[in-house]
Amino acid sequence: MSRTPTDDQETTTAGRYAEFAAREARDVSPTYERLALAVSRDREVLALLAALPPADRQPNLLFGVVRFLGGPVEDPAAFRDFVLARWAAVAAELRARATQTNEAGRCAVLLPVLAALPQPLALLEVGASAGLCLYPDRYAYRYGDRQVGAGGPVLDCALTGIAPPARRPEVVWRAGLDLNPLDVTDPADMAWLDALVWPEHTARRARLRAAASVAAAEPPLLVRGDLVDDLPALAARAPAGATLVVFHTSVLYLVPPPRRAAFAEVIRNLPGHWIANEAPDVLRHDGLPAPPDGAHHNVLALDGVPLAWTRPHGQALTWFA
Ligand SMILES: C[S@@+](CC[C@H](N)C(=O)[O-])C[C@H]1O[C@@H](n2cnc3c(N)ncnc32)[C@H](O)[C@@H]1O
């Protein structure tokens, strides 16, 4: 029997949900692992998702939208009923929104690189969401039994193969670029950021609120714009006398491949340094060692040179450079 394009899209979407269950949610969120597996086997839900553009079918986006709309995620059957009954509203949110998860915990894997650069720093984050990763100098860090900095939130990270940095970086300028900057002082934006935090992750939810307070006390410069078209103009606003660091974490999977290449070209023509923390299939590097285990890891790279495997929420870093 010949397959229709819709069959193919359902198969691809099913594979994406199965992979999310196995590589991203397993051991991290049993609730999302269950849901993703259930969706990967549900022809009816897969057929609905297949009618959306690929970027709007992602597990994280679907689960976040259902939570944002007040739907259940604990029980796959109740989740399914909600999605089918409220599909028009769910689909509208899927089309309107993007995964903008803003995880301050990722600063813990950036810190060893940031602290080793010539200080002070002018930080420019592309794909900044609400800008919570722009405060690596304000958060406290716990690397095993070693604490760096004081105050809150405290970001925990298991470091392998490298000593923790002795101190936090000195930041004299911070700016973010995003297609849709979020505002931590806007309750609707905070509700969306909260819905994107995985259900069991109460510590991450508390961290989101604590990091949002840090950002609200000294709001970053957040500019609406595209990471290819608008980066040079924003970079030109960085003060002289500070090391410009352009960085991005978990952003390029949202960017089509030709634009990723254009972005890399723009970055190479900027002064300063470039820190990338992206999945290896999204930003490719030659000669990577095997990742520490089968779980999903990002690659931390400085100026195009890969340095370490990192876990997606900043919970672990394995240095290999
Ligand atoms: C998953 S969030 C990550 C936010 C933050 N980097 C972090 O790690 O917490 C990705 C962000 O990239 C932004 N984004 C996606 N494509 C973009 C583009 N072409 N230009 C600028 N921002 C973009 C999205 O709007 C979203 O806020």
The ligand as an ORCA input file, in Angstrom:
! r2SCAN-3c Opt
* xyz 0 1
  C      14.352     27.790     23.919
  S      14.513     29.530     24.066
  C      16.068     29.607     24.921
  C      16.193     30.875     25.726
  C      17.531     31.064     26.424
  N      18.599     31.081     25.453
  C      17.793     29.993     27.454
  O      18.664     29.146     27.213
  O      17.168     29.989     28.510
  C      14.939     30.008     22.404
  C      14.677     31.490     22.098
  O      15.212     31.774     20.794
  C      14.372     32.726     20.167
  N      14.599     32.675     18.720
  C      14.287     31.687     17.855
  N      14.634     32.019     16.608
  C      15.204     33.252     16.667
  C      15.766     34.146     15.705
  N      15.800     33.819     14.400
  N      16.252     35.329     16.125
  C      16.202     35.659     17.439
  N      15.675     34.864     18.398
  C      15.184     33.676     18.024
  C      12.979     32.287     20.595
  O      12.049     33.344     20.464
  C      13.214     31.871     22.045
  O      12.958     32.920     22.940
*
